[in-house]
Amino acid sequence: MNRPYTGRPSLQKATASTGGNAADASVAEAVDVPVEPLYSLRVRDLWTYFWSESVAFKMMCAYLIVEYVRPQSIISWLDALPWGQLTLIAALIAKLMEPGPKTWVRDAANTWIILFNIVILLSAFFAEYPDVSMVYLRNCYLWAIIYFLIINVINTERRLLVFLLVFLLCGAKLSLSLSKTWAMRGFAFTEWGLQGPPGYFFNSGELSIQMLMFGPLALFLWFFFRPYLSKWTKRVLLLVPITAAMVVIGASSRGSQLALAVQTYPTLIKGRLSLRNLILALTVIATAVYLLPDAQKARFASAGDDKTSIQRLLYWKHGVEMVKEHPVLGVGYYNFPAYYTAHWPEDILFGVAQLPHNIFVQVGTDAGLLGLGCFGALILQTMLIARRVRKLSEMPALHKRMLLPAARGLHIAMWGFVIAGQFVTVTYYPFFWINLAMMVATGNVARQMSGR
């Protein structure tokens, strides 16, 4: 049974009016319960609220921690259990067992993500190498399960606020420690860049994309929370987006550094075009370029001519040919390396064929034009939700809420993923799918609070 949150009388009143259940109280919150006391980000208030919440909500927050921070990889004896799967199963059971009528979040993205998984399943069944496809099938449908759990559990502004803070806390753990590592080696260039914990973010390229996903969100929320924070809290929290950018620079991933440069301008202007903001954005970009080690600048100068670039160009060229030859369902889910090896062995420059190092080439060869259409629709839906939240935020009920900065941060994060994804194969990593789920949850909360 959920413990009542004692930090704010307004929430106690709402909980009491709905029979004492926090899940039912969320309906009242969507209408008239203020969330401003949590905007000060006082640890005690946030912690007290967290423990007053449902088991499903706690398990989804726990999932972020075990997936992004991976304490089970840091503390060896914890690695005996599949913590990610266990937290998801616990969240699903807890959500289904919640009392009262079940209301499920509706969004166009729901349809597209279901269709995308159906296309992937068909592609695996009719693949050139179906046995290869079946090995990796979990990489796709698992994100659909996580997506639906997030959008249906994170269904109030308070839950969204705390969930986003947990997400940022997980990212901050990486950015603060790794930026310190880079500084201690004198901001020097290394071929391996920076490495995260074992898992999705171990490789420097994937690590830097994770920084692109949480850095803009951290900065936009910092701008929003700033009036509510103490002087020292503001200064400390500003380190989070700054260190995220430092990790991208130190990770030595050219694609992510390009994405960071593109993200900088819309992040700093915050929707307003002015000479001051333009100068600020250019100053930040110039500072980042100055901090780049000479070896990394040389890598940019050699882009297109070095062996790595030539191999990727060959992957993209032959990937387009695969889509042309198999336009409906592609060559098969995760069949790119095997198909490439069978048809273009002379164009393998590094011993074995890898994945195509491009999210659109990956989806096109995995699932054909049908899969590309669904994937593109999901990207478009992210943009449409950001636009919808912006319009709804003009209403008095949402004007001074955190929903607009959250949507802007998630929107710019999505573009960081798309740009960096032109050079790495990260379609079935958590970046896009978690970001999409948080965006849909933000749009859903905005609709509730606006009465629509």
C-alpha positions in Angstrom: 0.0 0.0 0.0 1.4 3.4 -0.9 2.5 5.6 1.9 0.9 9.1 1.8 3.2 11.9 0.8 3.5 14.3 3.7 5.5 17.0 2.0 2.6 19.0 0.7 -0.9 19.5 2.2 -2.4 20.1 -1.3 -1.5 16.5 -2.3 -2.8 15.1 0.9 -6.1 16.7 0.2 -6.2 15.4 -3.3 -5.3 11.9 -2.1 -8.0 11.9 0.5 -10.6 13.0 -1.9 -9.9 10.1 -4.1 -10.0 7.4 -1.5 -6.3 7.6 -0.4 -4.8 6.0 -3.5 -1.9 7.8 -5.2 -2.9 6.4 -8.6 -6.4 7.9 -8.2 -4.9 11.2 -6.9 -3.1 11.6 -10.2 -6.4 12.5 -11.8 -6.8 15.3 -9.3 -3.3 16.5 -9.8 -3.8 16.8 -13.5 -6.5 19.3 -12.8 -5.6 21.5 -9.8 -2.8 20.1 -7.6 0.3 22.3 -7.8 3.7 20.7 -8.3 5.8 23.8 -7.7 7.1 22.7 -4.2 9.0 19.9 -6.0 10.5 22.4 -8.5 13.0 23.5 -5.8 14.6 20.0 -6.2 15.1 19.5 -2.4 16.3 16.0 -2.0 14.1 15.4 1.1 10.9 16.4 -0.7 11.7 14.4 -3.8 12.7 11.3 -1.7 9.5 11.5 0.4 7.4 11.9 -2.7 9.2 9.0 -4.4 8.4 6.6 -1.5 4.8 7.7 -1.6 4.4 6.5 -5.1 3.2 3.2 -6.6 5.4 0.1 -7.0 5.1 0.3 -10.8 6.6 3.8 -10.8 9.4 2.8 -8.4 10.3 -0.1 -10.6 10.5 2.0 -13.8 12.8 4.4 -12.0 14.8 1.3 -10.8 15.0 0.1 -14.5 16.7 3.4 -15.5 19.3 2.9 -12.8 20.1 -0.7 -13.6 20.2 0.0 -17.4 22.1 3.3 -17.4 24.3 3.2 -14.3 24.6 -0.6 -14.2 25.6 -1.1 -10.6 25.4 -4.8 -11.3 28.5 -4.4 -13.5 30.3 -2.3 -11.0 29.6 -4.6 -8.0 30.3 -8.1 -9.2 28.1 -10.1 -6.8 25.0 -8.1 -7.9 25.4 -9.5 -11.4 23.9 -12.9 -10.5 20.4 -11.7 -11.5 18.9 -10.1 -14.7 18.0 -6.9 -12.9 16.7 -5.1 -16.0 14.2 -7.8 -16.8 13.2 -8.2 -13.2 12.4 -4.5 -12.8 10.3 -4.5 -16.0 8.4 -7.6 -15.0 7.7 -6.1 -11.5 6.6 -2.9 -13.1 4.2 -4.7 -15.4 2.7 -6.8 -12.7 2.3 -3.9 -10.4 0.7 -1.8 -13.1 -1.8 -4.5 -13.9 -2.7 -5.0 -10.2 -3.3 -1.4 -9.5 -6.9 -0.9 -8.1 -9.5 1.1 -10.0 -10.3 1.3 -13.8 -7.3 0.9 -16.1 -6.8 3.8 -18.5 -4.2 3.4 -21.3 -2.5 6.3 -22.9 -3.4 6.8 -26.6 -1.0 8.3 -29.1 -0.3 7.8 -32.8 3.2 6.6 -31.8 1.6 3.5 -30.3 0.3 2.5 -33.7 3.6 3.1 -35.4 5.7 1.2 -32.9 3.4 -1.8 -33.1 3.5 -1.7 -36.9 7.3 -1.4 -36.8 7.6 -4.5 -34.7 5.2 -6.4 -37.0 7.3 -5.5 -40.0 10.5 -6.6 -38.1 8.8 -9.9 -37.3 7.9 -10.4 -40.9 11.3 -9.4 -42.0 12.9 -12.0 -39.6 10.6 -14.7 -40.9 11.3 -14.0 -44.6 15.0 -13.1 -44.1 17.8 -14.4 -46.2 19.3 -15.8 -43.0 16.3 -16.2 -40.6 18.4 -18.0 -38.0 20.5 -14.9 -37.6 17.4 -12.7 -37.3 15.9 -14.8 -34.5 19.0 -14.4 -32.4 18.5 -10.6 -32.3 14.7 -10.4 -32.3 14.6 -9.5 -28.6 16.6 -6.3 -29.4 13.5 -4.8 -31.0 10.4 -5.9 -29.2 11.9 -5.3 -25.8 11.9 -1.5 -26.5 8.2 -1.7 -27.4 7.4 -3.2 -24.0 9.5 -0.6 -22.2 7.9 2.2 -24.3 4.3 1.1 -23.3 5.3 0.7 -19.7 6.8 4.2 -19.5 3.9 6.0 -21.2 1.3 4.3 -19.0 3.2 4.5 -15.7 4.6 8.0 -16.1 1.2 9.6 -16.4 1.2 12.7 -14.0 3.4 15.7 -13.9 4.9 14.7 -10.6 5.8 11.3 -11.9 7.2 12.8 -15.1 9.3 15.3 -13.0 10.9 12.6 -10.8 11.3 10.1 -13.7 13.2 12.8 -15.8 15.3 13.6 -12.7 16.3 10.0 -12.3 17.2 9.9 -16.0 19.3 13.0 -15.6 20.9 11.6 -12.4 21.9 8.5 -14.3 23.4 10.6 -17.1 25.1 12.9 -14.6 26.8 10.0 -12.9 28.5 9.2 -16.2 29.2 12.7 -17.4 30.7 13.9 -14.1 33.0 10.9 -13.6 34.1 10.7 -17.3 34.7 14.4 -17.7 37.0 14.1 -14.6 38.8 11.2 -16.3 39.3 13.3 -19.4 40.6 16.3 -17.4 43.0 14.2 -15.4 44.7 13.0 -18.5 45.2 16.6 -19.6 42.2 16.6 -22.1 44.4 14.5 -24.4 43.3 12.5 -27.4 43.1 8.7 -27.3 41.9 6.3 -30.0 39.4 4.7 -27.6 38.1 8.1 -26.4 36.1 7.6 -23.2 34.4 4.4 -22.1 31.3 3.9 -20.0 30.2 0.9 -17.9 29.7 -2.4 -19.6 26.5 -2.4 -21.7 25.0 0.0 -24.1 27.4 2.8 -23.3 30.7 1.1 -23.1 31.9 2.1 -26.5 32.9 5.8 -26.8 30.5 6.4 -29.8 27.5 5.1 -27.9 28.5 6.8 -24.7 28.7 10.2 -26.5 25.2 9.7 -28.0 23.9 9.1 -24.5 25.4 12.5 -23.6 23.6 14.0 -26.6 20.3 12.5 -25.3 20.4 13.9 -21.8 22.5 17.1 -22.2 19.9 19.3 -23.8 17.2 18.0 -21.5 19.4 18.8 -18.5 20.1 22.3 -19.7 16.5 23.2 -20.6 15.3 21.9 -17.2 18.1 23.9 -15.5 16.9 27.1 -17.2 13.3 26.3 -15.9 14.2 25.3 -12.4 16.7 28.1 -11.9 14.3 30.6 -10.2 13.4 27.9 -7.6 17.0 26.9 -6.7 19.5 28.3 -4.3 22.6 30.0 -5.6 24.9 27.0 -5.0 22.4 24.4 -6.2 22.2 26.3 -9.5 25.9 26.4 -9.9 26.3 22.7 -9.1 23.5 21.5 -11.4 24.9 23.6 -14.3 27.9 21.2 -14.3 25.6 18.4 -15.6 25.0 19.7 -19.1 28.5 21.2 -19.3 30.2 17.9 -18.4 27.9 16.1 -20.9 29.3 18.3 -23.7 32.8 17.7 -22.4 32.3 13.9 -22.6 31.1 14.2 -26.2 34.3 16.2 -27.1 36.5 13.8 -25.2 34.9 10.6 -26.5 36.5 11.3 -30.0 33.4 10.4 -31.9 33.2 12.7 -35.0 29.5 12.0 -35.6 28.5 12.9 -32.1 30.7 16.0 -32.1 29.0 17.1 -35.2 25.6 16.5 -33.6 26.7 18.5 -30.5 27.5 21.4 -32.7 24.1 21.3 -34.4 22.4 20.9 -31.0 24.2 23.9 -29.5 22.3 26.7 -31.3 18.7 25.7 -30.7 19.6 24.7 -27.1 21.0 28.1 -26.2 18.6 30.3 -28.0 15.7 28.5 -26.3 13.3 29.3 -29.1 14.3 33.0 -29.4 16.5 34.4 -32.2 18.6 37.3 -31.1 22.1 38.7 -31.7 23.0 37.9 -28.1 22.0 34.3 -28.3 23.7 33.9 -31.7 26.9 35.2 -30.3 26.6 32.9 -27.3 26.0 29.9 -29.4 29.0 30.7 -31.7 31.2 31.3 -28.6 30.3 27.9 -27.2 31.0 26.2 -30.5 34.3 28.1 -30.9 35.3 27.1 -27.4 34.5 23.4 -28.1 36.5 23.5 -31.3 39.4 25.1 -29.4 39.3 22.3 -26.8 39.4 19.6 -29.4 42.8 17.9 -29.4 44.9 18.3 -32.5 44.7 14.6 -33.2 40.9 14.8 -33.3 41.0 17.9 -35.6 43.2 15.8 -37.9 40.5 13.1 -37.9 38.0 15.6 -39.0 40.3 16.8 -41.7 40.8 13.3 -43.0 37.0 12.5 -43.0 36.1 10.8 -46.2 39.6 9.7 -47.1 40.7 7.6 -44.1 40.1 3.8 -44.1 37.2 4.0 -41.6 35.3 6.6 -43.7 35.9 4.6 -46.9 34.5 1.4 -45.3 31.4 3.3 -44.1 30.8 4.8 -47.5 31.0 1.2 -49.0 28.5 0.0 -46.3 26.1 2.8 -47.2 26.5 2.3 -50.9 25.8 -1.4 -50.8 23.1 -0.9 -48.2 21.2 1.2 -50.6 21.6 -1.5 -53.2 20.2 -4.0 -50.8 17.1 -1.9 -50.2 16.6 -1.4 -54.0 16.8 -5.2 -54.5 14.6 -6.0 -51.5 12.3 -2.9 -51.1 9.5 -4.4 -49.1 11.1 -6.1 -46.1 14.8 -5.7 -46.8 17.3 -8.5 -46.7 16.3 -9.5 -43.2 16.5 -8.3 -39.7 20.2 -8.1 -38.7 21.2 -9.8 -41.9 23.3 -6.9 -43.2 26.8 -8.4 -42.2 26.0 -11.9 -43.6 24.5 -10.6 -46.8 27.3 -8.1 -47.3 29.9 -10.8 -46.8 28.2 -13.1 -49.4 27.8 -10.4 -52.1 30.7 -7.9 -51.6 33.6 -9.7 -49.9 36.1 -7.6 -51.8 34.7 -4.4 -50.1 35.5 -5.6 -46.5 38.4 -3.6 -45.3 38.6 -4.6 -41.7 38.5 -8.4 -41.8 34.8 -9.0 -41.2 31.7 -7.2 -42.3 30.0 -5.1 -39.6 26.6 -3.4 -39.3 26.1 -0.4 -41.7 27.0 2.4 -39.3 23.9 4.4 -40.3 20.5 4.1 -38.6 18.5 4.6 -41.8 20.6 2.1 -43.8 20.2 -0.3 -40.9 16.4 0.0 -40.8 16.1 -0.1 -44.6 18.2 -3.3 -44.9 16.5 -4.8 -41.8 12.9 -4.1 -42.7 12.7 -2.5 -46.2 10.7 0.6 -47.0 7.9 -0.6 -44.8 10.2 -0.4 -41.8 11.7 2.9 -42.9 8.2 4.3 -43.2 7.3 3.3 -39.6 10.6 4.5 -38.2 10.3 7.9 -40.0 6.8 8.2 -38.7 8.0 7.8 -35.1 10.6 10.5 -35.6 7.9 12.8 -37.1 5.6 12.0 -34.1 8.3 13.2 -31.7 8.4 16.5 -33.6 4.6 16.8 -33.6 4.3 16.1 -29.9 6.9 18.8 -29.2 4.9 21.2 -31.3 1.7 20.2 -29.6 3.2 20.8 -26.1 4.4 24.2 -27.2 0.9 25.2 -28.2 -0.7 23.8 -25.1 1.8 25.6 -22.9 0.3 28.9 -24.0 -2.7 28.0 -21.9 -2.7 29.5 -18.4 -2.8 26.1 -16.7 0.5 25.0 -18.4 2.2 28.4 -18.9 4.6 28.0 -15.9 5.0 24.2 -15.9 8.0 22.1 -16.7 6.3 20.4 -19.7 7.5 22.9 -22.4 11.2 22.8 -21.4 11.1 19.0 -21.1 9.6 18.7 -24.6 12.1 21.1 -26.0 15.0 19.2 -24.4 13.7 15.8 -25.7 13.1 17.2 -29.2 16.7 18.5 -29.5 18.0 15.2 -28.0 16.1 13.4 -30.8 17.9 15.4 -33.4 21.2 14.6 -31.7 20.4 10.9 -32.1 19.4 11.3 -35.8 22.6 13.2 -36.7 25.0 11.1 -34.8 23.1 8.0 -36.0 24.3 8.7 -39.6 27.7 7.3 -38.5 26.9 4.5 -36.1 24.5 1.6 -35.8 22.3 2.4 -32.8 18.7 1.9 -33.9 18.0 -0.8 -31.3 19.8 0.9 -28.5 17.8 2.7 -25.7 18.5 6.3 -27.0 15.6 6.8 -29.4 13.0 4.5 -27.7 13.4 5.9 -24.2 13.4 9.5 -25.6 10.3 8.7 -27.6 8.5 7.3 -24.5 9.4 10.3 -22.4 8.1 12.6 -25.1 4.8 10.8 -25.4 4.5 10.8 -21.6 5.1 14.6 -21.7 2.5 15.1 -24.4 0.0 13.0 -22.5 0.5 14.9 -19.3 0.1 18.2 -21.2 -3.2 17.0 -22.7 -4.5 16.0 -19.3 -3.6 19.2 -17.7 -5.1 21.2 -20.5 -8.4 19.4 -20.3 -8.0 17.8 -23.7 
